[in-house]
Amino acid sequence: MKGFSTWILSIFLLFAASAVSAGNNACVTIIKADDLVCKPKLCPGVLHAGNGVSFRLSPGVSPRKLMGPSGSWLRIIVLDGNNPVRELPDSFYLGYGHLRHDKAHYVMIGEYTGGMHCCTRNHFFVRPAPGRKLRYLGTTAESDEGLDEKPFSCVAGKLYLEEHDMRFQSFHTPYAQSLLSLPTHYRLTPSAITIDNLPFHKKYIDMAGSLSVEIEAGAAKRQTVPDALIIEKDGEAYYADEPAQLIVKRAILYLFAREEAEAWKNLENDMKKYYRQATGLDGLKKEIISKLKEAPY
């Protein structure tokens, strides 16, 4: 997880350019962006984000359950002109961005939600067209990464935000040792923010394919061959080694690409190839399917 200063730096990197491009076409125009800090003499106060949108900032009053810069512990009321649209909960807020795609204006507010290793989420507001009212669009799920330089992209003229799906981060591994962070994509429209990974089919296939070299290299370094991909230790089930995590990650990437047959075929073949036994295959498949049912992908 990137620290506060790194996250803020990445916010500035993101909004340093006037547009973020997908291919050769300008996709998103950045109108305005800044960090969110309760500065002396300016907070409580109003921060103008452009296009009639402003934030009424005040120090958060509820007890802080997280650690972070005191100036970022805020209560934020988002205003459309003088009209309150939504009050966000007391939390650490990292930065905001005001961007335009087609006729719609989007306002994104980044929130730090905890803890040692993660997490962040983003609140979105939208003005669908000039003259229309600003409304709350929704929030992303918690992600294990801060924003990188170019999280936005366009596919066939549609706007997407890339985040990280973290549902598998503690799947048979301690969080800090996990290799199972997976890219996920939100489609932004004036009516909703929804998970839509289907346009990124090739990306997932390419990522899955590139893991073959890492799996092979990791297996070649082993002094002994583990009995199985998943082993029991102190009553808990863990990956036998790093290649085991990568094998599972490859299967999940194929599932994100909706290539179910390829996912299960590779998982079974890899278990037979890199471990003494392919025991536990059916149980592992059921666990993966169960995790995927927890939220859209």
LINZIHU-V362508 format. One record per residue. N is the residue number from 0. SS is DSSP state (H for helix, E for strand, - for the rest). Layout:
BEGIN
n: <N	N>
ss: <SS	SS>
END
This chain:
BEGIN
n: <0	1	2	3	4	5	6	7	8	9	10	11	12	13	14	15	16	17	18	19	20	21	22	23	24	25	26	27	28	29	30	31	32	33	34	35	36	37	38	39	40	41	42	43	44	45	46	47	48	49	50	51	52	53	54	55	56	57	58	59	60	61	62	63	64	65	66	67	68	69	70	71	72	73	74	75	76	77	78	79	80	81	82	83	84	85	86	87	88	89	90	91	92	93	94	95	96	97	98	99	100	101	102	103	104	105	106	107	108	109	110	111	112	113	114	115	116	117	118	119	120	121	122	123	124	125	126	127	128	129	130	131	132	133	134	135	136	137	138	139	140	141	142	143	144	145	146	147	148	149	150	151	152	153	154	155	156	157	158	159	160	161	162	163	164	165	166	167	168	169	170	171	172	173	174	175	176	177	178	179	180	181	182	183	184	185	186	187	188	189	190	191	192	193	194	195	196	197	198	199	200	201	202	203	204	205	206	207	208	209	210	211	212	213	214	215	216	217	218	219	220	221	222	223	224	225	226	227	228	229	230	231	232	233	234	235	236	237	238	239	240	241	242	243	244	245	246	247	248	249	250	251	252	253	254	255	256	257	258	259	260	261	262	263	264	265	266	267	268	269	270	271	272	273	274	275	276	277	278	279	280	281	282	283	284	285	286	287	288	289	290	291	292	293	294	295	296>
ss: <-	-	-	H	H	H	H	H	H	H	H	H	H	H	-	-	-	-	E	E	E	E	-	-	E	E	E	E	E	E	E	E	E	E	E	-	-	-	-	-	-	-	-	-	E	E	E	E	E	E	-	-	E	E	E	E	E	E	E	-	-	-	-	-	-	-	-	-	-	H	H	H	E	E	E	E	E	E	E	E	-	-	E	E	E	E	E	E	E	E	E	E	E	E	E	E	E	E	E	E	E	-	-	E	E	E	E	E	E	E	E	E	-	-	-	-	-	-	-	E	E	E	E	E	E	E	E	-	-	-	-	-	-	E	E	E	E	E	E	-	-	-	E	-	-	-	-	-	-	-	-	E	E	E	E	-	-	E	E	E	E	E	E	E	E	-	-	-	-	-	-	-	-	-	H	H	H	-	-	-	-	E	E	E	E	E	E	E	-	-	-	-	E	E	E	-	-	H	H	H	H	H	H	H	H	H	H	H	H	H	H	H	H	H	H	H	H	H	H	H	-	-	-	-	-	-	-	-	-	E	E	E	E	-	-	E	E	E	E	-	-	H	H	H	H	H	H	H	H	H	H	H	H	H	H	H	-	-	-	H	H	H	H	H	H	H	H	H	H	H	H	H	H	H	-	-	-	-	-	-	H	H	H	H	H	H	H	H	H	H	H	H	-	-	-	-	->
END
